């Protein structure tokens, strides 16, 4: 299992764990995502930028195309595409009809 951690300041960190090797097509490679506390909305853009770095590294290492969908606001999702040897590319931004999900604090 590979672990990636980013410190966003003000005591907010995010840790993700992914498999060591790529999974079959269509499977989710992120096994765990945990936050030290609920992030402020201003953390969303730095989080997407960090995850773009992580996903590009994995795409390069595994020699695979990856896709990641981020909910960047209560009513907006962004889809990003990662190809080995190429920069991350945002492929779509969509508005949702209503609030989709809320981030909640994980209980230990």
N, C-alpha and C positions, 0 to 999 in steps of 0.2 A: 504494500500500500504506500503510495506517495502522499506526502502532506505538504500543503502550501498554506502559509499564513501571511496576512497583511495587517499592519497596524495603521489605522486611519486617523489616529490621534484622539484625544479626549477620552482615552480608555476604551475605544471601540476597535476591536480586532475581529477578523473573520478567518476561520480555518476551514479548508476543504480537504477532503481525502478522496483520492482517486485510485483506481486499480493500477497495478504496475504495468500490466499489458493491456492492449486494446481489447474491447469486448466485441461481440458480434454486431453487425450492422443493426442500427435501430435501438441499441441498448444504451442506458444512461451510464456514463463513465464516472460521474461524481457520486460517491458513496455516502458522503456526509458533508454537511455545511453547517457550521456552528458560529454564532456570533457571541461575543463577550457580553453584549447588551444590545438593545434595539437601536439600530442606526438611525441617525437623523436623515431627512431627505437629501441634505447636501452631500451625504456619503454615497449616493447612488452613482453619480458620474465617476468618481474615483474607483468605486467597486467595479463598474463595467470596464474601465480602463485596465484595472488589475486582472480581471478575469480574461480580458483579451490577450494579455501577456501569457497567462497560464495556458489558455486554450491553444494559442499559437505554438507554445513550447511543446504541448502534447501532440498537436497535429504534426509538427516537424519530427519529433521523436518516434512517433508511431507510423509516420508515412501515410496518414489518413486525413480525409476531409472530416471536419467536425462542424456542428451547428449548435448554437446556444440561444435560447430565448430568454430575455430579461424583462421583467415587469418593472418599468422605470418610473411609473406613477400608478395611482390607483386605477387609472383608466387607459394606460398606454403600455404597449409591449414593443420591444425591438428584437429583431432577429439578426444574429451575426453569423457569418460563415468564415471558416478557417481552413485554408489549404496549405499543405507543406510548402515552405519556401516563399510564401506570399504574405502580405500584410492582412490583418483582420479586416473584414468588409461587412459593413452594416447593409443588409439586404432589404429590410423593410421596417417601417414604423407603423403600428396600427393603433387606432383608438378603439377601446372596448365600449360596449353599450353602457356598462355600469361598473362599479368597483368590483374587481375580481377576487383578490385575496388581500389579507392584511398580514404584515410581519408580526409575529408574536414571539415573546421570549421563551426559549426552551427551558423546561424544568429539568434539573439534574436528576 
